[in-house]
Amino acid sequence: MPTDEHCLRPPVLRAGDTVMLVSPSGPTRPERVARGIELLTGWGLRPVLAPNAYARQGYLAGGDELRAADLNTAFADPEVRGVICTRGGYGAQRVVDLIDMAAVRRDPKVVAGFSDITALQFALWRGARLAGVHGPGAAWLDDRTPLRSAESLHAALMTTGPVTVEAVREEETYPVRVPGRAEGRLLGGNLCLITASIGTPDMPDLTGAVLLIEEVQEPPYKVDRMLTHLRRCGALAGVAGVAVGQFTECADGWDTTIVDVLAERLGDLGVPVLGGLPIGHGVGQLTVPVGTPAVLDATAGTLTTSPAVR
Amino acid sequence: MPTDEHCLRPPVLRAGDTVMLVSPSGPTRPERVARGIELLTGWGLRPVLAPNAYARQGYLAGGDELRAADLNTAFADPEVRGVICTRGGYGAQRVVDLIDMAAVRRDPKVVAGFSDITALQFALWRGARLAGVHGPGAAWLDDRTPLRSAESLHAALMTTGPVTVEAVREEETYPVRVPGRAEGRLLGGNLCLITASIGTPDMPDLTGAVLLIEEVQEPPYKVDRMLTHLRRCGALAGVAGVAVGQFTECADGWDTTIVDVLAERLGDLGVPVLGGLPIGHGVGQLTVPVGTPAVLDATAGTLTTSPAVR
């Protein structure tokens, strides 16, 4: 593994640590988070709810002030050692500019989530170079995130070894591949949120990075539009490689497959591309650190990432 | 009307002029364009088909080379006096960098279309400061674009007077209003394509401009995301006003209305905002010039725009 200390690694979570469940994006309900709380408790963690974790205002988990206040509460409270987002949805970009980044830098904590939480992780990357954990939220459904998903999140939060994810044939994006080996920092997450960061200060410099992308319920032409946007704004010009996760329910009912779109828009970048990674909104979602050095071996079919925690 | 010659106004279309029907985005079929050809012919124009107007490759009207070649054929041919796009869909951004802008500047022609064609009009604005016509394509459906829509397109293409559009109570976005009067160049079109231009050279400088937005089939949270994106990238910081067209089938099945989202995300910009304009994907779509000076009178409820043609 390449070493790179130009990121802020929060301390590994240990049994007895308190973690705060926060909803920076869409609303959730107690019954949807019950299984997540059970899992976290089973690992010896002490999950506590942010004051407004169950707030609700249309498609948002309460107003911007409430969601920002919850994030800042979690970052400021020295008892809280980790921030577990309940779910994505939409709304993080409305509040990320309200985060007290000095508090984040003063007492770095691991922040876990994905989907809309990509926007939060991008903001924390910009404001604090904080490595993050791209994995399922506390709104846990065993059908979608079975035992191997739980074990993967546990490993990323509570152990300090590198994380390896293998491309698997069962994944729809498995045929997307440009062989080769790339080293670089793993940055990215949900494609919609990556593109919705273009032109804002949160858009990370992808030069030399391994870009991670995944998506859910966006038709092929919209995936094309987002990748074309990334190409046209120059974001992909210096990328070292692309790690392609799950593109869940993206091609249903379309003649064009998602493999067609991904292969066409990524295949000519001149860098390794590895599809088939079980990372995203599909069944069996695995967890990966983001912000830390990674090796994308598109010949062997593996993505290996340095831990987010130390 | 304010005067401003910092744009390239193509000649007005006259009876006998040849116009070329081009498909820079999604595919169409002869039967869908038949009524459009009939209308154009009825106005005394001579519609001709671009060589690949009916080409088809998945969600694209043929490969990028074909669509770009058709555009360049239309711009290069001195017989062709106007370019009428058949429809939007998706795909213009894949080809706009292949347009021969020297040819566009050498012999400016009016380009009509909307939706995905916003991307083409942005590129022509960047490359040639070419004023355009934001109106229905040749794939014409009388149910959606009745007589008043045809008359409006005719006026924008074949007359040189200013174009006035009134906000109407029947439009879903009618309650979106911040009174006041703004003068500025009218720029914009489809919200998705505007946001998909952020960070690319095609994104116009909206400082002092009246921004036109319309959308179709995007749920409220995605409209929120797009407007939040425009806010966060700084694009709205210097805008003179916002002209809000139709947001068609955007809020079906959601608790949050599209008026809520638009009012919340635009209402605090400190500039006039006028909703209820029948411009976009809804029934009775009217045509407006883009790239030319406009007056947005959000007190009186009118948008008046200088002609795109001279």
Interface residues (C-beta under 8 A of the other chain):
Chain A: G26 G58 Y59 G89 Y90 G91 Q93 R94 D97 C192 T195 A196 I198 G199 T200 D202 M203 P220 Y221 K222 D224 R225 M226 T228 H229 R232 C233 G234 A235 W254 D255 T256 D260
Chain B: G26 G58 Y59 G89 Y90 G91 Q93 R94 D97 C192 T195 A196 I198 G199 T200 D202 M203 P220 Y221 K222 D224 R225 M226 T228 H229 R232 C233 G234 A235 W254 D255 T256 D260
